[in-house]
Structures are given as structure tokens and as C-alpha cells.
């Protein structure tokens, strides 16, 4: 599997692909000083492989390194990801 991560700002999502196959996404909306991660999705045939965690980590890393935005975890999965990574809590806002 040749994983390719990217931010697609026009579609307001982060993606994880293998060639032309879309494996997982994190949808977002931005409003000034915050970015809300609204949905994490993994294609059904690729679930259970940790891909959602990988795309969330990529999205969090991208926000941290390319902006001053704070993250609002609107999606339950993203909220759980932050629960498992308390060292990243400084990136959160309400």
C-alpha cells in the first residue's frame, strides 16, 4: 500500500489515498481562529486497520505546523483520538 496524505482545501477535507482509492478522510470547516474537524470516515472495506487514526494525526500535524488555528473536535472519533493523545490537548479550543 502506497499511502498518500493530502489536504484538499477546496473540498475542506484531509484525505488518505492508495493510488486512486480513497481510504479515509477528515472533513473540516474553518472560522477565524479555529478549525472544526466535523467528520472522520474510513471506507468500509478498509476499516479496522488504523487508517482513521493515521488521517487524524496527519490533519492535526498539518494544522499545528502550518497555522495558528486551534482545533474543535466536533466528530466523536476525533474527540476520542485527542483523549488517547493528551499531549496534543494544547491544540484544542471550544
HUMODA-V269100 format. One record per pair of residues at least 6 apart in sequence whose ideal C-beta (glycine too) atoms are under 8 Angstrom apart, sorted by the first residue. I is the first residue (numbers start at 1). J is the second residue. D is the distance in whole Angstrom. If there is no record, write none. Layout:
I/J/D
I/J/D
This chain:
1/18/5
2/18/6
2/19/7
3/16/6
3/17/7
3/18/6
3/23/8
3/54/7
4/16/7
4/17/5
4/18/7
4/19/8
5/14/7
5/15/7
5/16/6
5/54/8
5/55/7
5/58/5
6/14/7
6/15/5
6/17/7
7/13/8
7/14/5
7/15/8
7/59/8
7/62/6
8/14/7
8/15/6
12/27/6
12/28/5
12/29/6
12/30/8
13/25/5
13/26/6
13/27/5
13/28/7
14/25/7
14/26/4
14/28/7
14/55/6
14/58/6
14/59/4
14/62/7
15/22/6
15/24/7
15/25/5
15/55/7
16/22/8
16/23/5
16/24/4
16/25/7
16/51/6
16/54/6
16/55/4
16/58/7
17/23/6
21/43/8
22/43/6
23/42/7
23/43/6
23/46/5
23/51/5
23/55/8
24/40/7
24/41/6
24/42/4
24/43/7
24/46/7
24/51/4
24/52/6
24/54/7
24/55/4
25/39/8
25/40/7
25/41/5
25/55/7
26/37/6
26/39/7
26/40/5
26/41/8
26/55/5
26/56/6
26/59/5
26/75/8
26/78/7
27/37/7
27/38/5
27/39/4
27/40/8
27/41/8
28/35/5
28/36/6
28/37/5
28/38/6
28/59/7
29/35/7
29/36/5
29/38/6
30/36/8
30/69/7
33/68/7
33/69/6
33/70/6
33/93/8
34/69/6
34/70/5
34/71/7
34/72/5
34/93/5
35/63/6
35/67/8
35/69/5
35/70/8
35/71/6
35/72/7
36/71/8
36/72/4
36/73/8
36/74/5
37/56/7
37/59/7
37/71/6
37/72/7
37/73/6
37/74/6
37/75/6
37/78/4
38/74/5
38/75/6
39/74/8
39/75/5
40/52/5
40/55/7
40/56/6
40/75/5
40/77/4
40/78/6
40/81/8
41/52/8
42/49/8
42/51/5
42/52/5
52/77/6
53/81/6
56/77/7
56/78/6
56/81/5
57/81/8
60/71/7
60/81/8
60/88/6
60/91/7
63/69/5
63/71/6
63/91/7
64/91/6
70/91/6
70/92/6
70/93/4
71/78/8
71/82/8
71/91/5
71/92/6
71/93/7
72/92/7
72/93/6
72/94/7
73/79/4
73/81/8
73/82/6
73/92/7
82/88/6
82/89/6
82/92/6
